[in-house]
Amino acid sequence: MAQQIKLRRDTAANFTSANPVLGSGEPGYETDTFKMKIGDGSTAFTSLSYLLDQGLLTTSSPTFANLTLDTNDNTKALNIDHEGTTTGAVLVSSTTTTDSAIVVNTAGLTSGTALELNANAAVLTGNVLLAFSNSVTTGTIANFQQNNASGTGSAISVVNAGSGSALTLSGAGAVVEMAQVSAPGVTTNKLYNVGGNLFWNGTQLN
């Protein structure tokens, strides 16, 4: 006769109502939520954390709170493969007034890309790969900073292999504000503002 192992199981409501203390290593499986908790011999069921939230993994619109992804090797901390046709793969929003909605911190990155977005040209027709929007009256929509004073890289690098424009400005506020700086040591192919005068390639334009 074949042996069969069965886990302690019940509905989430019944587990909550009875609130049993599971033995050390004893599983408690919720048959209606597909979630499981493992007992420690002293903590009541409702105070235990779920071993794996299967419901979260299968829902079409998962919500994560205080999620940290950390990798200490050369693999990706998060890889999102979105094959949908109408909705986005990730929506990040913040309702706080001082915190950031999303932060990418790569303190140990010596090569590679901190944040990379790839779009399949065959399916991206007339849509936007990355969109920033801001409905407030003041503030900055996107802020790119190169904080290393001795750094030689660009804060923003735009490469376009196609026939369109690498950068397009439109709308009533389609202006470029450029802070005044000292003339760079190398002026080749550089546009900059010195004393309110605009220079290109070392030559004053105005």
Phi, psi and omega per residue, in radians:
M1 nan 2.267 -3.128
A2 -1.176 2.414 3.108
Q3 -1.491 2.518 -3.102
Q4 -2.284 2.271 3.118
I5 -1.849 2.213 3.126
K6 -2.073 2.420 3.110
L7 -1.521 2.693 3.006
R8 -1.116 2.238 -2.980
R9 -2.546 2.661 3.080
D10 -3.033 3.056 3.068
T11 -1.309 2.788 3.134
A12 -1.052 -0.702 -3.132
A13 -1.104 -0.733 -3.133
N14 -1.196 -0.698 3.081
F15 -1.073 -0.755 -3.122
T16 -1.137 -0.702 -3.123
S17 -1.180 -0.799 -3.129
A18 -1.349 -0.595 3.125
N19 0.832 0.987 -3.082
P20 -1.285 2.827 3.004
V21 -1.706 1.886 3.136
L22 -1.282 2.500 3.113
G23 -1.144 2.884 3.139
S24 -1.073 2.039 -3.119
G25 1.476 0.000 -3.136
E26 -1.425 2.218 3.126
P27 -1.469 2.615 3.012
G28 -2.246 1.935 -3.004
Y29 -1.814 2.190 3.099
E30 -1.532 1.996 -3.014
T31 -1.264 -0.361 -3.105
D32 -1.716 -0.342 -3.137
T33 -1.911 -0.196 -3.120
F34 1.115 0.455 3.119
K35 -1.842 2.776 -3.096
M36 -2.443 2.515 3.032
K37 -2.169 2.623 3.107
I38 -2.010 2.212 -3.089
G39 -1.318 2.812 3.084
D40 -2.127 0.089 3.101
G41 1.545 -0.076 -3.103
S42 -2.457 -0.393 -3.061
T43 -1.643 2.323 3.116
A44 -1.144 2.691 -3.018
F45 -0.958 -0.793 -3.055
T46 -1.180 -0.312 -3.141
S47 -1.644 -0.088 3.105
L48 -1.433 2.630 3.041
S49 -1.526 2.653 3.096
Y50 -1.254 2.464 3.086
L51 -1.193 -0.791 3.141
L52 -2.680 2.184 -3.120
D53 -1.525 1.479 -3.118
Q54 -1.126 -0.551 3.114
G55 -1.082 -0.668 3.117
L56 -1.156 -0.635 -3.081
L57 -1.274 -0.422 -3.062
T58 -1.780 -0.233 -3.117
T59 -1.207 2.612 -3.106
S60 -1.345 -0.307 -3.133
S61 -2.335 1.257 -3.099
P62 -1.203 2.567 3.106
T63 -2.142 2.246 -3.134
F64 -2.011 2.406 3.063
A65 -2.134 2.323 3.121
N66 0.937 0.852 -3.108
L67 -1.597 2.215 3.095
T68 -2.093 2.227 3.085
L69 -1.971 2.133 -3.044
D70 -2.323 2.247 3.053
T71 -2.281 2.369 -3.091
N72 -1.885 0.147 3.110
D73 -2.090 -2.733 -3.074
N74 -1.679 0.316 3.123
T75 -1.672 2.956 3.135
K76 -1.358 2.436 3.046
A77 -1.263 -0.582 -3.134
L78 -2.606 2.225 3.069
N79 -2.171 2.080 -3.104
I80 -1.958 2.062 3.118
D81 -1.953 1.860 -3.050
H82 -1.891 2.100 -3.123
E83 -1.972 0.252 3.121
G84 -1.257 2.944 -3.083
T85 -2.000 -0.304 -3.033
T86 -2.204 -0.454 -3.047
T87 -2.048 2.841 -3.110
G88 -1.363 2.771 3.128
A89 -1.358 -0.665 -3.074
V90 -2.395 2.339 3.014
L91 -2.125 2.093 -3.141
V92 -2.008 2.188 3.125
S93 -2.408 2.659 3.123
S94 -2.310 2.265 3.126
T95 -1.769 0.004 3.103
T96 -1.416 2.890 -3.083
T97 -1.725 -0.260 -3.042
T98 -2.158 -0.304 -3.035
D99 -1.604 2.977 3.110
S100 -1.711 2.500 3.132
A101 -1.262 -0.645 3.127
I102 -2.561 2.391 -3.139
V103 -2.294 2.271 3.036
V104 -1.950 1.966 -3.086
N105 -2.003 2.044 -3.114
T106 -2.208 1.224 -3.081
A107 -1.110 -0.524 -3.095
G108 -1.753 0.167 -3.082
L109 -1.361 2.018 3.102
T110 -1.820 -0.336 3.061
S111 -2.671 2.892 -3.107
G112 1.692 -2.835 -3.026
T113 -2.208 2.330 3.128
A114 -1.215 -0.741 3.136
L115 -2.443 2.109 -3.089
E116 -2.192 2.264 3.115
L117 -2.081 2.182 -3.138
N118 -2.096 2.374 3.081
A119 -2.167 2.408 3.076
N120 -1.340 2.009 -3.087
A121 -1.032 -0.402 -3.105
A122 -1.247 -0.429 -3.099
V123 -1.955 -0.299 -3.130
L124 -1.540 1.601 -3.108
T125 -2.155 1.795 3.106
G126 1.426 0.071 3.133
N127 -1.815 -3.116 -3.061
V128 -2.048 2.274 3.101
L129 -1.294 -0.749 -3.123
L130 -2.369 2.156 -3.093
A131 -2.183 2.326 3.028
F132 -1.993 2.279 3.093
S133 -2.363 2.570 -3.089
N134 -2.544 2.116 -3.107
S135 -1.778 0.038 3.118
V136 -1.437 2.884 -3.061
T137 -1.469 -0.395 3.117
T138 -2.309 2.933 3.113
G139 1.899 3.085 -3.067
T140 -2.004 2.325 3.132
I141 -1.276 -0.844 -3.135
A142 -2.369 2.327 -3.108
N143 -2.199 2.046 3.113
F144 -1.981 2.204 -3.075
Q145 -2.247 2.403 2.939
Q146 -1.895 1.807 -2.991
N147 -1.612 -0.047 3.119
N148 -1.579 1.935 -3.068
A149 -1.083 -0.460 -3.138
S150 -1.719 0.105 -3.130
G151 -1.246 2.574 -3.130
T152 -1.963 -0.039 -3.126
G153 -1.408 3.004 -3.131
S154 -1.637 2.524 3.029
A155 -1.203 -0.634 3.091
I156 -2.355 2.291 3.054
S157 -2.207 2.107 -3.112
V158 -2.001 2.082 3.140
V159 -2.108 2.222 3.136
N160 -2.217 1.984 -3.129
A161 -1.525 -0.096 -3.114
G162 -1.610 -2.900 -3.094
S163 -1.689 -0.089 3.139
G164 -1.443 -3.060 -3.119
S165 -1.401 2.498 3.066
A166 -1.271 -0.534 -3.135
L167 -2.536 2.240 3.138
T168 -2.210 2.268 3.062
L169 -1.949 2.308 3.141
S170 -2.543 2.896 3.140
G171 1.767 3.011 -3.082
A172 -1.112 -0.506 -3.115
G173 -1.798 0.541 -3.091
A174 -1.372 1.205 3.106
V175 -2.173 2.776 3.088
V176 -2.007 2.147 3.095
E177 -1.798 2.157 -3.056
M178 -2.123 2.096 -3.140
A179 -1.191 2.662 3.126
Q180 -1.338 2.379 -3.126
V181 -2.369 2.999 2.969
S182 -1.420 2.650 -3.139
A183 -1.031 2.268 3.139
P184 -1.185 2.730 3.120
G185 -1.087 -0.659 3.083
V186 -1.984 2.072 -3.057
T187 -1.809 -0.053 -3.087
T188 -1.057 2.198 3.102
N189 1.034 0.586 3.141
K190 -2.158 2.433 3.085
L191 -1.953 2.228 -3.055
Y192 -2.692 2.860 -3.071
N193 -2.023 2.034 3.073
V194 -2.082 2.019 3.106
G195 1.075 0.495 -3.127
G196 1.500 0.030 3.104
N197 -1.863 2.406 -3.080
L198 -1.620 2.270 -3.107
F199 -2.127 2.503 3.015
W200 -2.351 2.183 3.120
N201 1.065 0.511 -3.137
G202 1.479 -0.034 -3.113
T203 -1.911 2.309 3.121
Q204 -1.234 2.345 -3.086
L205 -1.666 -0.448 -3.068
N206 -2.079 nan nan
